Each structure stands twice: as structure tokens, then as C-alpha cells.
Amino acid sequence: MSRKFNSALRTAALVAALGAVGSSYAFVPSVGLGAITPGESHAAITKTGLTTIYGELGITSVSRTMEQARDTMLEANAQVDKTFETSTAHHCDAENINRCNEVVVAAFDSAVRSVQANNLDDARKNFGAALHTLQDFYSHSNWIELGNNSLHPQMGRPGRVTGISPSTFNGDTTNAPTCIESPTGACMRNNLITPLLTSGYYGGQNRDRPPGKCRHGGFFDKSPGVGGINKDMAACLGTTGNGLFDSPHSDRHPEAAALAAQATADLLRQMKAKVTLRQFKSFLGIGAPFAFAIDTTGSMGSVIEGVKSQVNVIIDSRANTPEEASQYVLAPFNDPGVPTAIVTENPAAFKSALAGLFASGGGDCPELSMAGAYNAVAAADKGAQVYLFTDASAKDFSTYGSVLDLASTKKSRLFFALFGNCSPYDPVYFALARNTGGQVFILNRPEAAQVSRLADAFSRTDTVDILTISGTLTPTPRTYQFPVDSHISRMNLSVARTAPGTVVVRRPDGSTLTPTTPGATEIPLSNTTAYAITTPQRGVWSITVSGSDTFSILVNGESDFAFSQFQFVEPGGRPGHSGAFPLTGSPAPGKQVYALANVGRFAVTKSYEFRSPEGSVLARFDLSNNDAADPTSETGQVTIPTGPFKVYALGQDNNRNAYQRVVGNVVNPQTVSVSAPTAVGLPQGQVTTYIFSVRNDGPAATFRFSAIDDKRFVSGLAPQTATIPTGGSALVTVRMTPPAGTPVGTVSTLTFSAEDASNPDARNYASLSSSVIAPPLVGDVNRDGRVDCDDLGIVRASFGSRPGSGKFNPNVDLDVNGVIDVRDLAIITRLIPAGTVCK
């Protein structure tokens, strides 16, 4: 599929020639940014396969947490086109079919190990990557043209694929012809001349096409000749000498897409067979994660006991219901010890771990709360709500930025329950809550159980945010309004303050919300007004607040109508097959970027707003849909505000009620940016080097760099500071060394940050998740257990790339000098077995 994007306008112009052809995306990575191409995308194919499995499990509707799990798979699927654009193995091209199958099986096995270890986010990423390569097989090979209408029995399973046409690239002595040349200007569909399995060669990959072999084909295939055999799209037009736009065998696209969807469902069934049913459901996002970080120092005894009692009640009440948690995370922290977070899908195991907590140690006032928060966020599933309990300020406050960066990456939300003992009003708690969409509660010790009830109300599978506000109270009352639509079955409301104040909540009929209001249950907490409301009145509600000091408002509800996605994205992938890929870190102020949004199917009208954290409207904008197969997705260009903001979606639902949804985390525009390298395996007992590129588009400044990971594998960082002029860049090296005995499959989450030394708010970041692997052979850059021509091809394809380039892969930088150059070519050439001839 897609490998490189360098001409969106050229693609759009070609696509315009398709006229009235269907408007879904063809075997491209994901939703596009304006160009319409006919057929099924990887995203659509994956959704079809998942829908089949949902049906087999008796699931009739997709919850918010299931959408999040699915989106992670879709993003990882699409990322293959960006990360491995020149790899024949990752696209089943160039008759590299056995290596292609090895890629699928290896990624699938990693996904299984991650599910078994309760690393759900990484499991979905590995599984999504496996799906991309498996789906490509049915479009890029001639399996369908050979007359097959069912799945290949060997693809996606361990072992060798047989019946492949001879190729010297695969160790055969000859190159057997597989295609005849197609005439220029024709969509030739009978160019195959082999009864054996083959796949097309694509120009610019790590295998050059021998004479007589099939081309991949398409307008952007620069390999010699014309024609090809790909079925990526459902259309084929006449051509220049470069090939056809875009699929020479477009007539077989529906069959390729159908088999790819069946293969997706088949791989999901293989996953189901290798893990427990509860683990499989957690992998699919069935249920919400339940995550806690708890201070276990000596003064926390009564708080710990309060949390234990209420959490056990919550777990029991959710057992065997759709709200049973998909994942339980417990991240205790002490001083000086901070153990690894406990992660399980087993409620009994979580209860046992919770029962084993006791208060001890500490002594000095500040505690290592940021380490606890980081471990909880790293261990918890994407989109988790993490509740941290402490009675102390943060000793490790300097790592606040790393916690925020990781939480932003994973779209996690942090709530803090503070039980004042020694200066609990640490500003880092308020900053983290504000920026992630959480809250801070100032409580008395007996209220630990009550705040756990609030966690129960907020952490649900179909929770949607309606309003989030943070700011400073004044004696002058301030009113915030929000609509409740016909799809909100239950509403939760929390107004948290650091000092006494006045809160009045009015329902649409003008009455004041009180503990005796029908359907309302108050959750009594100090300095907090909190309610859980069943079947709330439809219409416009209001919250009026006054007082002093800081406050926050969170209104959410349970609904089948969600604002499930909003991302800033950039185009990527091979020309003609581009898709939308998430931007890394925070965007620059005033810059025009693409946005991708997904608002539920019940929205009749849609518009969007950027609002300040205090609730002021900064900008209004509209997006548009260009994919009939995915009518809830919209894209378009937006201008980034100059200050912090949140994103709201609003309009009318299908019952003509006003609705409002918000993405809870705050976006902080930045003039410093970070480009991350490709994540690679971390060999046991060996040093892996990552090189990050930091660019400064703001005033010249000195930046501090930091690198932290949840497994403590970081073994080096250089330089630790650098002065970067306007428009300048700096390269920063991070070294990671997992101990020799670390189990294979262990996942480490690394967060790299760059921060202006004189302005901590000027910062940006990138996060990478890497799996521990067995030590590979030197020169085995594609990690297939051997050094051969494929490795040389990858080095050639990456030649000249540096950190910050999409082609740069640290595995290929064999001499670790920050550039893929002749030295790397020389090293790989020496390591290839004598007598091997590479083309």
C-alpha cells in the first residue's frame, strides 16, 4: 500500500478524474485528507472483520472503550505504510511472501504475549500491524487470480508458505517469469502467466524487479515497464509510461477486500483461542480500565483502608456485567521505593494485591507521587482515568512534564485525592488535573471511600464528556450552561474547589438540583458538589459558581453517542494512497494543520469550537466528510490558537435535541517540536540507541532534555541541555539497556521531553513503546534471524536518512553515528554470507 507522501495536489488532481466512482477509500491506510479513491481501505476492512467478531460474541453495539481499542488497531495498521514504506516483507511485495508471513506471525505473537501480560495498548498496536501485512497479501499477490475464493491456509500461521514462483531473492537458482508486459494505456488484466503464487515488485523498495516478474503497478510505481497486478483500488484508468492509476486488477478489488476482512476475523479468532475470554474481551475494549496510584507511606493507613473497602464493593457490583473492568491497575508508591505497577484483568487478583497494601516508611514530607502517577498511566490502557491518593506534595515534581506528556499521548485523565498532612496543595497536581481533564479533591481522611464512589461513576464504558472547566473563582457569580440530549441515560456532575464557595445547579425546568431531586444521588465530599443523576432532564442545564481560589467542573454522562476522536494529523503514505497520521506532540500556535474528528452517528448537524480551559470560545470551525463508507468521520484544515484550548463538538441529534461533547485534555500549542525515531526491539542485555530531533521555531532558548521509562531501562541521555536558535535543531541521544534476564516481550514506555529552561510551559514530547527481544545477530536489521539481501535492501532504501526523517530507523544505523551512510553499507555487506549475490 502507501509508502510515501510527497504530492497531495497531484494525487487530488488524479482522483478528480474518477468522477462519480464510489467515494470510500481503497486499500489505503486510513481516512484521507480530501482525495477520494474507490474501494475499501485498511480501516474499513479491519472494521468489517471486527464487526464479525462482535457478532460472534453477541455484541450489538460498540461502546466508547471499544471504539478506542479499535482506533488503536487502525492507527497501528496505517502506521505500517509510513514506517515500512520500502519493506517488501511488510507489504507482501516482490515475492517476499514467506518473510511477509513471518512478519505477520511475529507481530501476532507479540500481541498475544502483550495480552497475556495485560499490556493491552501494545497488544492492539502489534495486532494492527499484523493485520496490515496480512490484508496486503490478498491485494498484492495473485492468490485470487489463481481462482481461490477462500483464505490461504498457510498465511497468518507459523510455517512456510509453499508454491511460490522461483526467485533468486528467495534462494532459488532462477527467476521464473510470472507476467507479460502490458501495453501502454491499457488496464491489462490477463498479464499473469504463472500457475504459482507471486506478488508484484514496487519501484523504490528493497528488491528490484527481475525481467519477467510482475510489477505491483499503479501510477506511482516507478519500476521499469507498465502494468501490474495490485487490487488496491476499484478503478483503473489509462496511463502514461509510469503505469496505471491505480490498480491494474481493479476488477478483483471487491474479492481482495472481502478475503482481507475474512482474514482479519480469522486472526482475531486465533487471538481468542490463545488467551482467556476475559483477556480477549479486554483486548477488544469491552469494559473500562480501573486504575489507582496509592501512597503507601506511614501516614496513609486510614486512607488505604477506606479505598480498599469501597473498591471491593465496586468490583463486586460490576462482576459479570458489561461494566466489569477490562483491566485493573494498582501503582503503589513509597519513599524511596516505587515498585512496578500491578496489572491484571482478574478482579480476584486485584483484590488480593489491594489487600496486601499497608502503610509504612516515608518520614520526610514529600513523596514520589510523580513516579506513582507515571507508572499507573504507563500500565493502564489508553484512555484510562487514573486516581491518585496521597497526603503529601511531590518530591519528584521535576518529572511532572514526563507524566503530562505520557498522559497526553495515551489520552489518560488524572484525578487527585489529597488528604492534607504536609502541604498537599502542590501545583503539579492541579496542573496535571487541569491539562488531562481530571480534578483535584481536597478531602478529609474518612472520605477516601466516598471519592472511590466518584471514580465508579466516572469510569464507565460509555462515558462521554459534556463540559469541563477549570479556573479561579471570584465573589461575582459565574454561570456555565450545557445541553443534555436524548442520548444521555445517566449524568455525573462534579464541582471541586480548594476553598468553600457557592454552587447552584439548575435543571432545564428552572428547578434547583438537590439531594432530594428525583433520580439524583449526592456523593458528599468536602469542598465538592457531586451528583450521579439517572435519566436527566433534556434541555439546557446551568451551573453557577462563586467564591475564591481554584475550581474545576466536570460534567459527563453515559451515552451511545460520543465524540470519539479528535486528532491533529498530517498526510502520509505512498502517493495516490495517502492517509491521515497523528502529529507527534503539540502543534505550533497559529499554524494551519489538518484535523480528524469522529462524532457519533446520531449527529444530524455538527460544528466545532476551540475553547479555553476557562470556557471562552476561541474559534469556531467546520469539517467535512469525504468518505461515504465512514460517514461519522470528518476532516479539514484548522488554525491552531495561540494559547491552551479544548475541543468541543456541538449540534443537534437525531431527535432534534441540542448536544455538546468535549475532548477533555488541554492542548498547549508549542513552538518547540520533537521528532521521534522508529520504535525498535530492545535486545536483552544490550544497549539500544534512540536519537530524537528537537526543533525550535520560537525565540532562541536553552532547552533541558529528559527521558524516563516505566521499566527503568534508560541508561544514558546526551546532551542534557542545548541552546537552539530560532529555526535550529538539536539531536539528543537516549540509550536504553534492559537487563539480560528481562523476559522477552516486556514492554517499556519511554517518554522524551524538551523543555525551555527559562519557561517550563514551553515544552514538547514524544513517547515510544518498545518490546524486549532476544539478542539479534549484528546486521539483522529486519530482525528475521539472518543477515541477507533484504537487510542490505533496507539499508539502501534508508541511505542518507537522519533522525527526524521518516526513513530513519535506528536498527539500520549500524555504526550509531546518526546517519545511514556508506559505513553502514560496508558493515552490512561484510556480514552477508560469502557468495551471496544481491541485486
C-alpha positions, 0 to 999 in steps of 0.5 A, a space after each residue: 500500500 502507501 509508502 510515501 507522501 510527497 504530492 497531495 495536489 497531484 494525487 487530488 488532481 488524479 482522483 478528480 478524474 474518477 468522477 462519480 466512482 464510489 467515494 470510500 477509500 481503497 486499500 489505503 491506510 486510513 481516512 484521507 485528507 480530501 482525495 477520494 479513491 474507490 474501494 475499501 481501505 485498511 480501516 474499513 476492512 479491519 472494521 468489517 472483520 471486527 464487526 464479525 467478531 462482535 457478532 460472534 460474541 453477541 455484541 450489538 453495539 460498540 461502546 466508547 472503550 471499544 471504539 478506542 481499542 479499535 482506533 488503536 488497531 487502525 492507527 497501528 495498521 496505517 502506521 505500517 505504510 509510513 514506517 515500512 514504506 520500502 519493506 517488501 516483507 511488510 507489504 507482501 511485495 516482490 515475492 517476499 511472501 514467506 518473510 511477509 508471513 513471518 512478519 505477520 506471525 511475529 507481530 501476532 505473537 507479540 500481541 498475544 504475549 502483550 495480552 497475556 501480560 495485560 499490556 493491552 495498548 501494545 497488544 492492539 498496536 502489534 495486532 494492527 500491524 499484523 493485520 496490515 501485512 496480512 490484508 496486503 497479501 490478498 491485494 498484492 499477490 495473485 492468490 485470487 487470480 489463481 481462482 481461490 475464493 477462500 483464505 490461504 491456509 498457510 498465511 497468518 500461521 507459523 510455517 512456510 508458505 509453499 508454491 511460490 514462483 522461483 526467485 533468486 531473492 528467495 534462494 532459488 537458482 532462477 527467476 521464473 517469469 510470472 507476467 507479460 508486459 502490458 501495453 501502454 494505456 491499457 488496464 491489462 488484466 490477463 498479464 499473469 502467466 504463472 500457475 504459482 503464487 507471486 506478488 508484484 515488485 514496487 519501484 523504490 523498495 528493497 528488491 528490484 524487479 527481475 525481467 519477467 516478474 510482475 510489477 505491483 503497478 499503479 501510477 506511482 510505481 516507478 519500476 521499469 515497464 507498465 502494468 501490474 497486478 495490485 487490487 488496491 483500488 476499484 478503478 483503473 484508468 489509462 496511463 502514461 509510461 509510469 503505469 496505471 492509476 491505480 490498480 491494474 486488477 481493479 476488477 478483483 478489488 471487491 474479492 481482495 477486500 472481502 478475503 482481507 476482512 475474512 482474514 482479519 476475523 480469522 486472526 482475531 479468532 486465533 487471538 481468542 483461542 490463545 488467551 482467556 475470554 476475559 483477556 480477549 474481551 479486554 483486548 477488544 475494549 469491552 469494559 473500562 480500565 480501573 486504575 489507582 496510584 496509592 501512597 503507601 507511606 506511614 501516614 496513609 493507613 486510614 486512607 488505604 483502608 477506606 479505598 480498599 473497602 469501597 473498591 471491593 464493593 465496586 468490583 463486586 457490583 460490576 462482576 459479570 456485567 458489561 461494566 466489569 473492568 477490562 483491566 485493573 491497575 494498582 501503582 503503589 508508591 513509597 519513599 524511596 521505593 516505587 515498585 512496578 505497577 500491578 496489572 491484571 484483568 482478574 478482579 480476584 487478583 486485584 483484590 488480593 494485591 489491594 489487600 496486601 497494601 499497608 502503610 509504612 516508611 516515608 518520614 520526610 514530607 514529600 513523596 514520589 507521587 510523580 513516579 506513582 502517577 507515571 507508572 499507573 498511566 504507563 500500565 493502564 490502557 489508553 484512555 484510562 482515568 487514573 486516581 491518585 491518593 496521597 497526603 503529601 506534595 511531590 518530591 519528584 515534581 521535576 518529572 511532572 512534564 514526563 507524566 503530562 506528556 505520557 498522559 497526553 499521548 495515551 489520552 489518560 485523565 488524572 484525578 487527585 485525592 489529597 488528604 492534607 498532612 504536609 502541604 498537599 496543595 502542590 501545583 503539579 497536581 492541579 496542573 496535571 488535573 487541569 491539562 488531562 481533564 481530571 480534578 483535584 479533591 481536597 478531602 478529609 481522611 474518612 472520605 477516601 471511600 466516598 471519592 472511590 464512589 466518584 471514580 465508579 461513576 466516572 469510569 464507565 464504558 460509555 462515558 462521554 464528556 459534556 463540559 469541563 472547566 477549570 479556573 479561579 473563582 471570584 465573589 461575582 457569580 459565574 454561570 456555565 450552561 450545557 445541553 443534555 440530549 436524548 442520548 444521555 441515560 445517566 449524568 455525573 456532575 462534579 464541582 471541586 474547589 480548594 476553598 468553600 464557595 457557592 454552587 447552584 445547579 439548575 435543571 432545564 425546568 428552572 428547578 434547583 438540583 438537590 439531594 432530594 431531586 428525583 433520580 439524583 444521588 449526592 456523593 458528599 465530599 468536602 469542598 465538592 458538589 457531586 451528583 450521579 443523576 439517572 435519566 436527566 432532564 433534556 434541555 439546557 442545564 446551568 451551573 453557577 459558581 462563586 467564591 475564591 481560589 481554584 475550581 474545576 467542573 466536570 460534567 459527563 454522562 453515559 451515552 451511545 453517542 460520543 465524540 470519539 476522536 479528535 486528532 491533529 494529523 498530517 498526510 502520509 503514505 505512498 502517493 495516490 494512497 495517502 492517509 491521515 497520521 497523528 502529529 507527534 506532540 503539540 502543534 505550533 500556535 497559529 499554524 494551519 494543520 489538518 484535523 480528524 474528528 469522529 462524532 457519533 452517528 446520531 449527529 444530524 448537524 455538527 460544528 466545532 469550537 476551540 475553547 479555553 480551559 476557562 470556557 471562552 470560545 476561541 474559534 469556531 470551525 467546520 469539517 467535512 466528510 469525504 468518505 461515504 463508507 465512514 460517514 461519522 468521520 470528518 476532516 479539514 484544515 484548522 488554525 491552531 490558537 495561540 494559547 491552551 484550548 479544548 475541543 468541543 463538538 456541538 449540534 443537534 441529534 437525531 431527535 432534534 435535541 441540542 448536544 455538546 461533547 468535549 475532548 477533555 485534555 488541554 492542548 498547549 500549542 508549542 513552538 518547540 517540536 520533537 521528532 521521534 525515531 522508529 520504535 525498535 526491539 530492545 535486545 536483552 542485555 544490550 544497549 539500544 540507541 534512540 536519537 530524537 530531533 528537537 526543533 525550535 521555531 520560537 525565540 532562541 532558548 536553552 532547552 533541558 532534555 529528559 527521558 524516563 521509562 516505566 521499566 527503568 531501562 534508560 541508561 544514558 541521555 546526551 546532551 542534557 541541555 542545548 541552546 537552539 536558535 530560532 529555526 535550529 535543531 538539536 539531536 539528543 541521544 537516549 540509550 536504553 539497556 534492559 537487563 539480560 534476564 528481562 523476559 522477552 516481550 516486556 514492554 517499556 514506555 519511554 517518554 522524551 521531553 524538551 523543555 525551555 529552561 527559562 519557561 517550563 510551559 514551553 515544552 514538547 514530547 514524544 513517547 515510544 513503546 518498545 518490546 524486549 527481544 532476544 539478542 539479534 545477530 549484528 546486521 539483522 536489521 529486519 530482525 528475521 534471524 539472518 543477515 541477507 539481501 533484504 537487510 542490505 535492501 533496507 539499508 539502501 532504501 534508508 541511505 542518507 536518512 537522519 533522525 527526524 526523517 521518516 526513513 530513519 530507523 535506528 536498527 539500520 544505523 549500524 555504526 550509531 553515528 546518526 546517519 545511514 551512510 556508506 559505513 553502514 553499507 560496508 558493515 552490512 555487506 561484510 556480514 552477508 554470507 560469502 557468495 551471496 549475490 544481491 541485486 
